[in-house]
Amino acid sequence: MLRTLTLILAAMSLASCGMVSSDRPLFGPLDARAAPVLKPGLWALVQPGCKLNLRASPKKWPDCAQAAELRADGTAILIRRDTRADIEHETTWLVAAGDPAVLQVQGPKEDGKLRAPYVYFGVRPLASDIDGVIIRARVWPAFCARPQSAGPPPAAAKGKARSSKALAGLTPGKGPNANCLARGQLPVRNAVIQSESWAFVNDRDEPGVTAYWVRDPEK
């Protein structure tokens, strides 16, 4: 699951369901003005039921926790363990104000160039420090449609199950697990709201995570 978390936050496709994406940033600095501020530094992205010592080196964290360093300039370093060396992906991020807030992430760099489209997540703050800066939050993907792991939609509960269709305002991608395309903010915000309950289903493999600020950036 560690690799799955890394790919999610590196703006890659989910293995189980498509994510809302865009070929250009749909949110900018003006949208971030009243947004919750995530504290720069090392963060742990933790799956439900995961037990770890946040004081330990990220090298010693279990596979159910992903390390990410968020920087104040809007970049992030996503760290993955490897048998021979650390693998780091650099990406860009922005939090747009809303209820819930929207996290816009662009993919990792390849040969010094950003190559992946933008993908979107919901962010719901859970705790802040004395300055009001967020140090704990729920984070979940914005899905194109209700994922199978969330169960059938209510209308399909009596044997009328149908294949999930993309939410309103989203252009489906090719293939059952492909990302869908949003061309404006409203479809993204709608998907974020709808996806919150789908991402947290009391399952160890659910796609929603809890993000914990661990410590200041290393100098």
KOLZAVEX-930880 format. One record per residue: x, y, z of N, C-alpha, C in turn; residue number from 1. Coordinates in nm, 2 decimals. Atoms other than C-alpha are relative to their C-alpha. Layout:
<recs>
REC    nc1    nc2    nc3   cac1   cac2   cac3    cc1    cc2    cc3  nr
REC      X      Y      Z      X      Y      Z      X      Y      Z NUM
...
</recs>
This chain:
<recs>
REC    nc1    nc2    nc3   cac1   cac2   cac3    cc1    cc2    cc3  nr
REC   0.08  -0.12   0.00   0.00   0.00   0.00   0.09   0.13   0.00   1
REC  -0.09  -0.12   0.00   0.30   0.23   0.05   0.02   0.06  -0.14   2
REC  -0.02  -0.04   0.13   0.36   0.24  -0.32  -0.13   0.07  -0.05   3
REC   0.13  -0.06   0.04  -0.02   0.31  -0.38  -0.01   0.15   0.05   4
REC   0.01  -0.13  -0.06   0.00   0.61  -0.14   0.09   0.10  -0.08   5
REC  -0.10  -0.08   0.07   0.31   0.74  -0.31  -0.05   0.04  -0.14   6
REC   0.05  -0.03   0.14   0.15   0.72  -0.66  -0.12   0.09   0.01   7
REC   0.12  -0.09  -0.01  -0.17   0.89  -0.54   0.05   0.14   0.02   8
REC  -0.05  -0.13  -0.03   0.02   1.18  -0.40   0.10   0.05  -0.10   9
REC  -0.09  -0.04   0.11   0.25   1.19  -0.70  -0.09   0.02  -0.13  10
REC   0.10  -0.03   0.11  -0.07   1.25  -0.91  -0.01  -0.10  -0.11  11
REC   0.01   0.11   0.09  -0.08   0.91  -1.07  -0.14  -0.06   0.02  12
REC   0.13   0.07   0.00  -0.39   0.69  -1.13  -0.01  -0.09   0.12  13
REC   0.03   0.10  -0.10  -0.55   0.49  -0.85  -0.01  -0.13  -0.06  14
REC   0.01   0.13   0.05  -0.54   0.12  -0.89  -0.15  -0.05  -0.01  15
REC   0.14   0.05  -0.02  -0.91   0.08  -0.80  -0.10   0.09  -0.07  16
REC   0.10  -0.09   0.05  -1.09   0.38  -0.94   0.07   0.13  -0.05  17
REC  -0.06  -0.12   0.06  -1.02   0.69  -1.15  -0.02   0.12   0.09  18
REC   0.00  -0.13  -0.07  -0.95   1.03  -1.00  -0.03   0.11  -0.09  19
REC   0.02  -0.12   0.07  -1.06   1.37  -1.10   0.13   0.07  -0.04  20
REC  -0.13  -0.06   0.05  -0.79   1.53  -1.31  -0.03   0.12  -0.09  21
REC   0.01  -0.11   0.10  -0.73   1.84  -1.53   0.13   0.01  -0.07  22
REC  -0.12  -0.02   0.07  -0.48   1.92  -1.79   0.07   0.14   0.03  23
REC  -0.06  -0.13  -0.04  -0.42   2.27  -1.64  -0.05   0.02   0.15  24
REC   0.05  -0.03  -0.14  -0.45   2.41  -1.28  -0.13   0.07   0.00  25
REC   0.13  -0.06  -0.01  -0.81   2.49  -1.20  -0.01   0.10   0.12  26
REC   0.00  -0.09  -0.12  -0.72   2.67  -0.87   0.13   0.07   0.00  27
REC  -0.12  -0.08   0.00  -0.47   2.95  -0.82   0.01   0.07   0.14  28
REC  -0.03  -0.08  -0.13  -0.33   3.19  -0.55  -0.13   0.07   0.06  29
REC   0.12  -0.07  -0.06  -0.66   3.38  -0.52  -0.09  -0.10   0.07  30
REC   0.08   0.11  -0.07  -0.84   3.05  -0.43   0.06  -0.04   0.13  31
REC  -0.06   0.04  -0.12  -0.59   2.99  -0.16   0.01   0.10   0.11  32
REC  -0.02  -0.11  -0.10  -0.62   3.32   0.02  -0.06  -0.04   0.14  33
REC   0.07   0.03  -0.13  -0.87   3.20   0.29   0.00  -0.15   0.03  34
REC  -0.01   0.14  -0.03  -0.77   2.83   0.28   0.08  -0.03   0.12  35
REC  -0.08   0.04  -0.12  -0.64   2.64   0.58   0.15  -0.02  -0.05  36
REC  -0.14   0.01   0.03  -0.26   2.65   0.59   0.06  -0.13   0.06  37
REC  -0.07   0.12  -0.05  -0.07   2.32   0.62   0.14   0.04   0.04  38
REC  -0.13  -0.04  -0.06   0.23   2.35   0.84   0.12  -0.06  -0.08  39
REC  -0.12   0.06   0.08   0.56   2.31   0.63   0.08  -0.09   0.09  40
REC  -0.08   0.09  -0.07   0.77   2.02   0.73  -0.03  -0.14  -0.04  41
REC   0.02   0.14   0.03   0.77   1.64   0.74  -0.14  -0.04   0.05  42
REC   0.13   0.05  -0.03   0.42   1.48   0.73   0.00  -0.15  -0.01  43
REC   0.03   0.14   0.01   0.30   1.13   0.78  -0.14  -0.02  -0.05  44
REC   0.13   0.03   0.06   0.01   1.01   0.56  -0.03  -0.15   0.04  45
REC   0.02   0.13  -0.08  -0.14   0.72   0.77  -0.13  -0.06  -0.04  46
REC   0.12   0.08   0.02  -0.39   0.45   0.68  -0.07  -0.03   0.13  47
REC   0.07   0.04  -0.12  -0.66   0.35   0.92   0.06  -0.13   0.06  48
REC  -0.05   0.11  -0.07  -0.54   0.11   1.19   0.15  -0.02   0.00  49
REC  -0.15   0.01   0.01  -0.17   0.18   1.12   0.06   0.04   0.13  50
REC  -0.07  -0.03  -0.12   0.05   0.18   1.42   0.15   0.03  -0.03  51
REC  -0.14  -0.04   0.02   0.38   0.37   1.41   0.04   0.10   0.10  52
REC  -0.06  -0.09  -0.09   0.61   0.58   1.61   0.05   0.12  -0.08  53
REC  -0.03  -0.12   0.08   0.61   0.93   1.46   0.14   0.06   0.03  54
REC  -0.13  -0.05  -0.04   0.93   1.01   1.65   0.12  -0.08  -0.07  55
REC  -0.10   0.08   0.07   1.12   0.74   1.46   0.03   0.05  -0.14  56
REC  -0.03  -0.04   0.14   1.29   0.80   1.13  -0.10  -0.06  -0.10  57
REC   0.09   0.06   0.10   1.06   0.76   0.83   0.05  -0.13  -0.06  58
REC  -0.05   0.12   0.05   1.29   0.48   0.73  -0.05  -0.12   0.07  59
REC   0.05   0.11  -0.08   1.15   0.28   1.01  -0.16  -0.01   0.01  60
REC   0.15   0.00   0.00   0.78   0.36   0.95  -0.05  -0.13  -0.08  61
REC   0.06   0.12   0.07   0.56   0.06   0.84  -0.05   0.05  -0.14  62
REC   0.05  -0.02   0.13   0.42   0.03   0.49  -0.13   0.08   0.00  63
REC   0.13  -0.07  -0.01   0.09   0.18   0.61   0.01   0.15   0.02  64
REC  -0.02  -0.14  -0.02   0.25   0.52   0.65   0.10   0.05  -0.11  65
REC  -0.08  -0.06   0.10   0.39   0.75   0.38   0.06   0.13   0.05  66
REC  -0.06  -0.13  -0.04   0.64   1.03   0.44   0.00   0.10  -0.12  67
REC   0.00  -0.11   0.10   0.61   1.36   0.26   0.05   0.13   0.06  68
REC  -0.05  -0.13  -0.05   0.79   1.69   0.31  -0.07   0.11  -0.08  69
REC   0.07  -0.11   0.07   0.57   1.99   0.23   0.08   0.13   0.03  70
REC  -0.08  -0.12  -0.01   0.75   2.31   0.16  -0.09   0.13  -0.02  71
REC   0.08  -0.12   0.00   0.62   2.67   0.20  -0.01   0.06  -0.14  72
REC   0.00  -0.06   0.14   0.70   2.75  -0.17  -0.10  -0.08  -0.09  73
REC   0.09   0.07   0.08   0.43   2.50  -0.28   0.05  -0.12  -0.07  74
REC  -0.05   0.12   0.05   0.65   2.21  -0.36   0.00  -0.11   0.11  75
REC   0.00   0.11  -0.10   0.65   1.87  -0.19   0.10  -0.11  -0.05  76
REC  -0.09   0.12   0.03   0.90   1.58  -0.18  -0.07  -0.12   0.06  77
REC   0.06   0.13  -0.03   0.74   1.24  -0.17   0.10  -0.11   0.01  78
REC  -0.11   0.09  -0.03   0.97   0.99  -0.01  -0.05  -0.15   0.00  79
REC   0.04   0.15   0.00   0.95   0.61  -0.09   0.13  -0.08   0.03  80
REC  -0.11   0.08  -0.03   1.18   0.35   0.05   0.03  -0.10  -0.11  81
REC  -0.04   0.10   0.11   1.38   0.12  -0.19   0.11  -0.09   0.07  82
REC  -0.10   0.09  -0.06   1.61  -0.17  -0.12   0.14   0.05  -0.01  83
REC  -0.14  -0.05   0.02   1.91   0.02  -0.25   0.01   0.15   0.03  84
REC  -0.01  -0.15  -0.01   1.83   0.39  -0.23  -0.14   0.06   0.03  85
REC   0.12  -0.07  -0.01   1.57   0.64  -0.14  -0.05   0.05  -0.14  86
REC   0.06  -0.06   0.12   1.33   0.74  -0.42  -0.08   0.11   0.04  87
REC   0.07  -0.12  -0.03   1.20   1.09  -0.41  -0.07   0.05  -0.12  88
REC   0.07  -0.07   0.11   0.94   1.25  -0.63  -0.03   0.14   0.05  89
REC   0.03  -0.13  -0.03   0.90   1.62  -0.64  -0.13   0.04  -0.07  90
REC   0.13  -0.04   0.05   0.55   1.77  -0.70  -0.03   0.14   0.05  91
REC   0.05  -0.12  -0.04   0.36   2.09  -0.66  -0.14  -0.01   0.06  92
REC   0.13   0.01  -0.07   0.05   2.15  -0.44  -0.05   0.14   0.04  93
REC   0.07  -0.13  -0.04  -0.20   2.42  -0.35  -0.13  -0.04   0.07  94
REC   0.13   0.02  -0.07  -0.49   2.42  -0.10  -0.09   0.12  -0.03  95
REC   0.10  -0.10   0.03  -0.80   2.61  -0.22  -0.11   0.00   0.11  96
REC   0.10  -0.01  -0.10  -1.05   2.74   0.03  -0.13  -0.07  -0.04  97
REC   0.13   0.07   0.02  -1.38   2.56   0.07  -0.04  -0.08   0.12  98
REC   0.04   0.09  -0.10  -1.58   2.33   0.29  -0.06  -0.13  -0.07  99
REC  -0.14   0.00  -0.04  -1.41   2.10   0.25   0.10   0.07  -0.09 100
REC  -0.10  -0.06   0.09  -1.09   2.25   0.12   0.04  -0.10  -0.11 101
REC  -0.04   0.08   0.11  -0.95   2.12  -0.21   0.15   0.01  -0.01 102
REC  -0.15   0.01   0.02  -0.59   2.00  -0.25   0.02  -0.03  -0.15 103
REC  -0.04   0.02   0.14  -0.46   2.04  -0.61   0.15  -0.04   0.00 104
REC  -0.14   0.06   0.00  -0.15   1.83  -0.68   0.04  -0.03  -0.15 105
REC  -0.05   0.03   0.13   0.06   1.81  -0.99   0.10  -0.11   0.01 106
REC  -0.08   0.12   0.00   0.26   1.50  -1.09   0.15   0.03   0.02 107
REC  -0.14  -0.01  -0.03   0.63   1.43  -1.03   0.08   0.05  -0.12 108
REC  -0.08  -0.05   0.11   0.91   1.57  -1.24   0.08  -0.12  -0.06 109
REC  -0.08   0.10   0.07   1.08   1.35  -1.50   0.10   0.08  -0.09 110
REC  -0.10  -0.08   0.07   1.41   1.48  -1.64  -0.02   0.15   0.02 111
REC   0.01  -0.15  -0.03   1.34   1.81  -1.47  -0.13   0.06  -0.04 112
REC   0.12  -0.06   0.05   1.00   1.86  -1.62  -0.12  -0.07   0.06 113
REC   0.12   0.06  -0.05   0.65   1.81  -1.48  -0.07  -0.07  -0.11 114
REC   0.05   0.08   0.11   0.48   1.54  -1.67  -0.15  -0.04   0.02 115
REC   0.14   0.06  -0.02   0.15   1.43  -1.50  -0.10   0.11   0.01 116
REC   0.10  -0.11  -0.01  -0.18   1.62  -1.50  -0.02   0.03   0.14 117
REC   0.04  -0.04  -0.13  -0.33   1.78  -1.20  -0.11  -0.10   0.05 118
REC   0.11   0.08  -0.06  -0.54   1.56  -0.96  -0.04   0.07   0.13 119
REC   0.07  -0.07  -0.11  -0.76   1.66  -0.67  -0.03  -0.08   0.12 120
REC   0.03   0.07  -0.12  -0.82   1.57  -0.31  -0.08   0.09   0.09 121
REC   0.07  -0.08  -0.11  -1.04   1.68  -0.02   0.09   0.01   0.12 122
REC  -0.08  -0.02  -0.13  -0.88   1.82   0.30  -0.10   0.05   0.10 123
REC   0.08  -0.05  -0.12  -1.06   1.85   0.63   0.09   0.01   0.12 124
REC  -0.09  -0.02  -0.12  -0.85   2.00   0.91  -0.06  -0.07   0.13 125
REC   0.04   0.06  -0.13  -0.86   1.81   1.24   0.06   0.06   0.12 126
REC  -0.07  -0.07  -0.11  -0.61   2.00   1.45   0.09   0.10  -0.05 127
REC  -0.09  -0.10   0.03  -0.40   2.31   1.45   0.09   0.04   0.11 128
REC  -0.09  -0.04  -0.11  -0.11   2.46   1.65  -0.06   0.14   0.05 129
REC   0.05  -0.13  -0.07  -0.14   2.78   1.86  -0.01   0.11  -0.10 130
REC   0.01  -0.11   0.10  -0.09   2.99   1.55  -0.11  -0.03  -0.11 131
REC   0.11   0.03   0.09  -0.39   2.83   1.37   0.05  -0.08  -0.12 132
REC  -0.05   0.07   0.11  -0.17   2.64   1.13  -0.03  -0.15   0.01 133
REC   0.05   0.13  -0.01  -0.30   2.29   1.04   0.12  -0.10   0.02 134
REC  -0.10   0.10  -0.03  -0.10   2.00   1.19  -0.06  -0.15  -0.01 135
REC   0.07   0.13   0.02  -0.36   1.71   1.14  -0.12   0.02  -0.09 136
REC   0.11  -0.02   0.09  -0.61   1.66   0.86  -0.04  -0.14  -0.06 137
REC   0.05   0.11   0.09  -0.82   1.40   0.67   0.03   0.04  -0.14 138
REC  -0.02  -0.03   0.14  -0.72   1.37   0.31  -0.05  -0.12  -0.08 139
REC   0.06   0.11   0.08  -0.90   1.17   0.04  -0.01   0.04  -0.15 140
REC   0.01  -0.03   0.14  -0.91   1.15  -0.34  -0.13   0.04  -0.04 141
REC   0.12  -0.03   0.07  -1.17   1.31  -0.55  -0.03  -0.10  -0.11 142
REC   0.03   0.11   0.10  -1.32   1.01  -0.74  -0.09   0.05  -0.11 143
REC   0.09  -0.02   0.11  -1.48   1.02  -1.08  -0.14  -0.05   0.02 144
REC   0.13   0.06  -0.03  -1.76   0.80  -0.96   0.01  -0.08   0.13 145
REC   0.00   0.08  -0.12  -1.86   0.59  -0.66   0.09  -0.13  -0.02 146
REC  -0.08   0.12   0.02  -1.58   0.33  -0.62  -0.07  -0.13   0.05 147
REC   0.06   0.13  -0.04  -1.68  -0.04  -0.58   0.02  -0.03   0.15 148
REC  -0.03   0.03  -0.14  -1.52  -0.05  -0.24  -0.09   0.07   0.10 149
REC   0.10  -0.07  -0.08  -1.78   0.19  -0.11  -0.14  -0.06   0.00 150
REC   0.13   0.07   0.01  -2.06  -0.05  -0.20  -0.09   0.06  -0.10 151
REC   0.09  -0.05   0.11  -2.35  -0.01  -0.44  -0.07   0.12   0.05 152
REC   0.08  -0.12  -0.04  -2.54   0.32  -0.45  -0.14  -0.04   0.06 153
REC   0.12   0.03  -0.07  -2.86   0.33  -0.24  -0.11  -0.05  -0.10 154
REC   0.11   0.04   0.09  -3.09   0.30  -0.55   0.03  -0.14  -0.06 155
REC  -0.04   0.13   0.05  -2.90  -0.02  -0.65   0.00  -0.11   0.11 156
REC  -0.01   0.09  -0.11  -2.93  -0.19  -0.31  -0.09  -0.12  -0.02 157
REC   0.09   0.10   0.02  -3.22  -0.41  -0.43   0.02  -0.08  -0.13 158
REC  -0.04   0.07   0.12  -3.04  -0.58  -0.71  -0.01   0.07  -0.13 159
REC   0.00  -0.08   0.12  -3.05  -0.29  -0.95   0.14   0.07  -0.03 160
REC  -0.14  -0.06   0.01  -2.67  -0.23  -0.95   0.03   0.02  -0.14 161
REC  -0.05  -0.04   0.13  -2.53  -0.06  -1.25   0.14   0.05   0.01 162
REC  -0.14  -0.05   0.00  -2.18   0.04  -1.35   0.00   0.15   0.03 163
REC  -0.01  -0.14  -0.05  -2.08   0.37  -1.19   0.02   0.09  -0.12 164
REC  -0.02  -0.10   0.10  -2.11   0.67  -1.42   0.07   0.12   0.07 165
REC  -0.07  -0.12  -0.05  -1.89   0.98  -1.38  -0.09   0.10   0.05 166
REC   0.08  -0.10  -0.06  -2.02   1.25  -1.16  -0.03   0.11  -0.10 167
REC   0.04  -0.10   0.09  -2.19   1.55  -1.33   0.12   0.10  -0.02 168
REC  -0.10  -0.10   0.04  -1.95   1.79  -1.52   0.14  -0.06  -0.02 169
REC  -0.13   0.06   0.02  -1.67   1.53  -1.55  -0.01  -0.08  -0.13 170
REC  -0.01   0.08   0.12  -1.56   1.38  -1.88   0.08  -0.13   0.02 171
REC  -0.06   0.12  -0.03  -1.49   1.01  -1.84   0.13  -0.03  -0.09 172
REC  -0.11   0.04   0.07  -1.15   0.87  -1.94  -0.02  -0.13  -0.07 173
REC   0.01   0.13   0.07  -1.09   0.56  -2.15   0.04  -0.11   0.09 174
REC  -0.03   0.11  -0.09  -1.10   0.24  -1.95  -0.08   0.02   0.13 175
REC   0.08  -0.01  -0.13  -1.28   0.15  -1.62   0.07   0.07   0.11 176
REC  -0.08  -0.07  -0.11  -1.00   0.29  -1.40   0.07   0.12  -0.04 177
REC  -0.07  -0.12   0.05  -0.90   0.59  -1.60  -0.04   0.12   0.07 178
REC   0.04  -0.13  -0.06  -0.89   0.94  -1.46  -0.10   0.06  -0.09 179
REC   0.10  -0.08   0.07  -1.18   1.17  -1.56   0.06   0.14  -0.01 180
REC  -0.05  -0.14   0.03  -1.13   1.53  -1.68  -0.11   0.10   0.05 181
REC   0.08  -0.11  -0.04  -1.27   1.84  -1.51   0.05   0.12  -0.07 182
REC  -0.04  -0.12   0.07  -1.27   2.17  -1.69  -0.03   0.13   0.08 183
REC   0.04  -0.11  -0.08  -1.39   2.39  -1.41   0.01  -0.04   0.15 184
REC  -0.01   0.02  -0.14  -1.38   2.43  -1.03  -0.13  -0.08   0.06 185
REC   0.12   0.05  -0.06  -1.75   2.33  -0.96   0.00  -0.15   0.00 186
REC   0.00   0.14   0.00  -1.72   1.97  -1.08   0.10  -0.06   0.10 187
REC  -0.10   0.04  -0.10  -1.40   1.93  -0.87  -0.06   0.00   0.14 188
REC   0.05  -0.01  -0.13  -1.57   2.06  -0.56  -0.11  -0.10   0.03 189
REC   0.10   0.10  -0.02  -1.87   1.84  -0.61   0.05  -0.14   0.02 190
REC  -0.06   0.13  -0.02  -1.65   1.53  -0.65   0.07  -0.01   0.13 191
REC  -0.06   0.00  -0.13  -1.46   1.62  -0.34  -0.10  -0.03   0.11 192
REC   0.11   0.01  -0.10  -1.78   1.65  -0.14  -0.05  -0.14   0.00 193
REC   0.05   0.14   0.02  -1.92   1.32  -0.28   0.09  -0.11   0.05 194
REC  -0.10   0.11  -0.02  -1.60   1.13  -0.23   0.04  -0.02   0.14 195
REC  -0.04   0.01  -0.14  -1.55   1.20   0.14  -0.05  -0.13   0.07 196
REC   0.06   0.12  -0.07  -1.79   0.93   0.26   0.05  -0.13  -0.07 197
REC  -0.04   0.12   0.08  -1.67   0.69  -0.02   0.14  -0.04   0.04 198
REC  -0.14   0.03  -0.03  -1.31   0.72   0.10   0.03  -0.05   0.14 199
REC  -0.02   0.04  -0.14  -1.36   0.63   0.46  -0.12  -0.10   0.03 200
REC   0.10   0.11  -0.01  -1.54   0.29   0.49   0.04  -0.10   0.10 201
REC  -0.04   0.09  -0.11  -1.38   0.14   0.80   0.08  -0.12  -0.06 202
REC  -0.08   0.10   0.07  -1.14  -0.06   0.58   0.15   0.04   0.01 203
REC  -0.15  -0.03  -0.01  -0.76  -0.09   0.63   0.05   0.05  -0.14 204
REC  -0.05  -0.03   0.13  -0.72  -0.05   0.25  -0.08   0.12  -0.06 205
REC   0.08  -0.11   0.05  -0.96   0.25   0.22   0.10   0.11  -0.05 206
REC  -0.09  -0.09   0.06  -0.81   0.53   0.01   0.02   0.13   0.08 207
REC  -0.02  -0.12  -0.08  -0.86   0.81   0.27   0.10  -0.03   0.10 208
REC  -0.11   0.01  -0.10  -0.57   0.88   0.50  -0.02   0.12   0.10 209
REC  -0.02  -0.11  -0.09  -0.50   1.09   0.81   0.14   0.05  -0.01 210
REC  -0.14  -0.06   0.01  -0.21   1.33   0.77   0.04   0.07   0.13 211
REC  -0.05  -0.06  -0.13   0.00   1.42   1.07   0.13   0.08  -0.03 212
REC  -0.13  -0.08   0.00   0.26   1.70   1.09   0.09  -0.07   0.10 213
REC  -0.09   0.07  -0.09   0.57   1.54   1.24   0.11   0.10   0.05 214
REC  -0.11  -0.09  -0.04   0.85   1.80   1.25   0.03   0.11  -0.10 215
REC  -0.04  -0.10   0.09   1.00   2.11   1.10   0.09  -0.05  -0.11 216
REC  -0.09   0.05   0.11   1.19   2.08   0.77   0.14   0.00   0.05 217
REC  -0.14   0.01  -0.03   1.55   1.97   0.80   0.07   0.11  -0.07 218
REC  -0.07  -0.11   0.06   1.79   2.26   0.74   0.13  -0.05  -0.06 219
</recs>
